[in-house]
């Protein structure tokens, strides 16, 4: 495929790939995500919230959770539909073929259904990449988009045979944003597709909230895109994305992965949704325990000491109205 797409490997990129590989091995040693359906769901909801927030969706994490749960939410109808569509699109992750251009168009149709007339179709107008009201660059003319996307996916199909998936997915992410093939949903699709490519390599990535980290560093995200555009190659963006992935894995190891002796705490956290509070009796039933005394001694108190859960009424620890919620 020649020098397309252009990028340069450097020591920082190689260091980050090595660090991610090491952290990934540590995560997989401790954590089987299939055993934590609630954690997987929480991460998925956080990813959707963050990816939409990057695109100026104003709904809170709690709003997003309620929309997905089928509850009535007061908010702009368009933003509520964006949440429903994004959830449906992410739900396709285990089944979609990330190396298929036809599949990309199908998922875009799900992501933008009812939002744009060109859902599932390439744009017909001219587009640019904007950040804080500033145009970073103008995308290629609409007439060139079909050919550019064909070339990009041809490269993707060949490069997957020899290019490390972390690099492959990051390069694709930038090139996709550069082409900007759709009238709407380009950022959401770029982030979803990188996740799809990475999860084909390692299924754990389907549930890592990388979008959260990007949202935290949103200005740097757009700066990396701008720098890559100015450099004429995706190297700055590759470096940025690898930093984000490395940070997510580091945080998972530091905050979510508990020592072997903390099996009770891990079981407790697996039963608790974020943004939901529980009475002790509810947690006892969820865990199938016979007494609240054992629950508090073996589960709640150790989790509280580690700062993982907290009381809703900390000044009244024995209150009959006491509830517990997950902090992180």
C-alpha positions in Angstrom: 0.0 0.0 0.0 3.1 2.3 -0.3 3.3 5.1 2.2 -0.4 5.5 2.7 -1.5 6.5 5.2 1.6 8.5 6.2 2.9 8.0 9.8 6.2 7.7 11.6 7.1 5.3 14.4 9.2 6.8 17.1 10.5 5.8 20.6 7.5 7.3 22.4 5.0 5.3 20.3 7.0 2.1 20.8 7.2 2.8 24.6 3.4 3.3 24.8 2.7 0.2 22.8 4.9 -1.8 25.2 3.3 -0.1 28.3 -0.2 -0.8 27.0 0.7 -4.5 26.3 2.0 -4.9 29.8 -1.0 -3.3 31.5 -3.3 -5.2 29.3 -1.7 -8.5 30.4 -2.1 -7.4 34.1 -5.8 -6.5 33.6 -6.5 -9.8 31.9 -4.8 -11.7 34.7 -7.1 -10.1 37.3 -10.3 -9.4 35.4 -12.6 -11.5 33.4 -15.1 -8.9 32.1 -17.7 -11.6 31.3 -18.1 -12.1 35.0 -19.0 -8.5 35.6 -22.1 -7.7 33.5 -23.0 -4.6 35.5 -19.5 -3.2 35.2 -19.6 -3.8 31.5 -22.9 -2.0 31.2 -21.7 0.9 33.4 -18.6 1.3 31.2 -20.7 1.2 28.1 -23.1 3.9 29.3 -20.1 6.1 30.4 -18.6 5.6 26.9 -21.8 6.7 25.2 -22.2 9.7 27.5 -18.6 10.8 26.9 -18.6 10.3 23.2 -21.8 12.3 22.8 -20.7 15.0 25.3 -17.6 15.6 23.0 -20.1 16.4 20.3 -22.0 18.9 22.6 -24.8 16.6 23.8 -25.9 18.3 27.1 -27.5 15.3 28.8 -25.9 14.2 32.1 -24.6 10.7 32.8 -27.7 10.1 34.9 -29.9 11.3 32.0 -28.1 8.9 29.6 -28.6 6.1 32.0 -32.3 6.8 32.4 -32.8 7.1 28.6 -31.2 3.7 28.1 -33.3 2.3 31.0 -36.4 3.5 29.1 -37.3 6.2 31.6 -38.8 9.5 30.7 -36.1 12.2 30.6 -36.6 15.9 30.3 -34.3 17.1 27.6 -34.0 18.0 23.9 -35.6 15.3 21.8 -32.6 15.3 19.4 -30.2 14.6 22.2 -32.3 11.9 23.6 -32.5 10.2 20.2 -28.7 10.5 19.9 -28.4 8.5 23.1 -30.8 5.8 21.9 -29.1 5.5 18.6 -25.6 5.4 20.1 -26.7 2.6 22.5 -28.1 0.6 19.6 -24.9 1.2 17.6 -22.6 0.1 20.4 -24.8 -2.9 21.0 -23.6 -4.1 17.5 -20.0 -4.2 18.6 -19.8 -8.0 19.1 -21.3 -8.7 15.7 -20.0 -6.1 13.3 -17.1 -6.5 10.8 -14.8 -3.5 11.3 -13.0 -4.2 8.1 -16.1 -3.7 5.9 -17.0 -0.4 4.4 -20.6 -1.6 3.9 -20.8 -2.4 7.6 -19.6 1.1 8.4 -22.4 2.6 6.4 -24.9 0.3 8.1 -23.8 1.3 11.6 -23.8 4.9 10.7 -27.4 4.5 9.6 -28.1 3.2 13.1 -26.1 6.0 14.8 -27.8 8.8 13.0 -31.3 7.4 12.3 -33.8 10.2 12.5 -31.1 12.8 12.9 -29.9 13.5 9.4 -31.4 12.7 5.9 -28.1 11.1 4.9 -28.1 8.5 7.6 -26.0 5.6 6.3 -24.8 7.6 3.3 -21.7 9.6 2.4 -22.1 13.4 2.6 -23.0 15.5 -0.4 -21.9 18.8 1.1 -18.6 20.2 2.2 -17.5 19.8 5.9 -14.8 20.8 8.2 -13.5 19.8 11.6 -14.3 22.4 14.3 -13.2 22.8 17.9 -14.5 25.6 20.1 -15.9 27.3 17.1 -12.6 27.3 15.3 -12.1 25.4 12.0 -9.1 23.0 12.4 -9.2 22.1 8.7 -11.6 21.6 5.8 -12.3 18.0 4.8 -11.7 16.8 1.3 -14.5 17.7 -1.3 -17.6 15.5 -1.1 -17.1 14.1 -4.6 -13.8 12.5 -3.4 -15.2 10.8 -0.3 -16.4 7.5 -1.8 -13.0 6.8 -3.4 -11.1 7.9 -0.3 -13.1 5.6 1.9 -12.6 2.7 -0.6 -8.9 3.3 -0.4 -8.9 3.6 3.4 -10.7 0.3 3.8 -8.5 -1.4 1.2 -5.5 -0.3 3.3 -7.3 -1.5 6.5 -7.8 -5.0 5.1 -4.2 -5.3 4.1 -2.6 -3.6 7.1 -4.4 -5.8 9.6 -2.2 -8.7 8.5 1.0 -7.1 9.8 0.3 -3.8 11.7 -0.1 -3.9 15.5 -3.9 -3.2 16.3 -3.1 -0.3 18.6 -1.4 1.4 15.7 -3.9 0.2 13.1 -6.9 1.5 15.0 -5.3 4.9 15.8 -4.2 5.5 12.2 -7.7 4.6 11.0 -9.3 6.9 13.6 -7.3 9.9 12.3 -7.7 9.2 8.6 -11.4 8.7 9.1 -11.7 12.1 10.9 -9.6 13.7 8.1 -11.9 12.4 5.3 -15.0 13.3 7.4 -17.2 11.1 5.2 -20.6 11.9 6.8 -22.7 15.0 7.2 -23.1 14.2 10.9 -21.7 11.6 13.4 -18.1 11.5 12.2 -16.5 11.8 15.7 -18.9 9.3 17.2 -18.3 6.8 14.4 -14.5 7.3 14.5 -14.3 6.6 18.2 -16.8 3.6 17.9 -14.8 2.2 15.0 -11.5 2.3 16.8 -13.2 0.5 19.7 -14.5 -2.1 17.2 -11.0 -2.6 15.7 -9.4 -3.0 19.1 -12.1 -5.3 20.4 -11.7 -7.6 17.4 -8.1 -8.0 18.7 -8.9 -8.1 22.4 -12.6 -8.3 23.4 -11.9 -6.4 26.6 -11.7 -3.2 24.6 -15.4 -3.4 23.9 -15.9 -2.4 27.6 -13.1 0.0 28.3 -14.3 3.5 28.6 -11.7 5.1 26.3 -14.2 7.8 25.3 -14.2 8.9 28.9 -10.5 9.7 28.8 -10.8 11.5 25.5 -13.6 13.6 26.9 -11.4 14.6 29.9 -8.7 15.7 27.4 -11.1 17.0 24.7 -8.9 20.1 23.9 -5.9 17.9 23.5 -7.9 15.5 21.3 -8.6 18.3 18.8 -5.1 19.6 19.1 -3.7 16.2 18.2 -5.9 16.2 15.1 -4.8 19.7 14.2 -1.1 18.8 14.7 -1.4 15.7 12.5 -3.1 17.7 9.8 -0.3 20.3 9.9 2.4 17.6 9.9 0.7 15.7 7.0 0.8 12.4 8.9 -1.0 10.8 11.9 2.0 10.5 14.2 0.8 13.1 16.8 -2.7 11.6 16.9 -1.3 8.1 17.3 0.7 9.2 20.2 -2.3 10.9 21.8 -4.6 7.9 21.4 -2.0 5.5 22.8 -1.6 7.9 25.8 -5.3 7.8 26.4 -5.5 4.0 26.2 -2.5 3.6 28.5 -4.1 5.9 31.0 -7.4 4.0 31.0 -5.7 0.7 31.7 -3.6 2.3 34.4 -6.7 3.7 36.1 -8.4 0.3 35.8 -5.5 -1.3 37.5 -5.2 1.3 40.2 -8.9 1.8 41.1 -11.0 -1.1 39.9 -8.7 -4.2 40.2 -8.5 -5.3 43.8 -6.1 -7.6 45.5 -6.8 -11.3 45.6 -7.9 -11.1 49.2 -10.7 -8.6 48.3 -12.9 -11.1 46.5 -15.8 -10.0 48.7 -15.4 -6.4 47.7 -15.2 -7.3 44.0 -18.5 -9.2 44.3 -20.1 -6.3 46.0 -19.0 -3.8 43.4 -20.2 -6.1 40.6 -23.7 -5.8 42.0 -23.7 -2.0 42.3 -24.6 0.4 39.5 -23.1 3.8 39.4 -25.5 6.7 40.4 -27.7 4.2 42.2 -27.9 3.9 46.0 -28.8 0.7 47.9 -30.1 -0.2 51.3 -28.1 -2.9 53.1 -31.0 -5.3 52.8 -31.0 -4.9 49.0 -27.3 -5.7 48.8 -27.8 -8.6 51.1 -30.4 -10.1 48.7 -28.4 -9.4 45.6 -25.4 -11.2 47.1 -27.5 -14.1 48.5 -26.3 -13.6 52.0 -28.0 -14.8 55.2 -27.3 -11.8 57.4 -26.6 -8.1 57.2 -23.9 -8.5 59.8 -21.8 -10.5 57.5 -22.5 -8.1 54.6 -21.3 -5.1 56.6 -18.2 -6.9 58.1 -17.0 -8.6 54.9 -18.3 -6.5 52.1 -19.4 -2.9 53.0 -16.8 -2.0 55.6 -13.7 -3.1 53.5 -15.2 -1.3 50.4 -15.7 1.9 52.4 -12.1 1.8 53.9 -10.8 1.6 50.3 -13.0 4.6 49.3 -15.0 2.5 46.8 -18.4 3.0 48.3 -19.9 5.6 50.6 -23.0 6.3 52.8 -25.8 8.6 51.8 -26.0 9.6 55.4 -22.5 9.6 56.7 -23.4 11.6 59.9 -26.0 8.9 60.8 -24.3 5.6 60.1 -27.0 3.5 61.9 -30.0 5.3 60.4 -32.7 3.1 59.1 -32.7 5.2 55.9 -29.0 4.6 55.3 -28.1 3.7 51.8 -24.8 3.0 50.0 -23.5 4.1 46.6 -20.5 3.4 44.4 -17.9 6.1 44.3 -15.5 4.6 41.7 
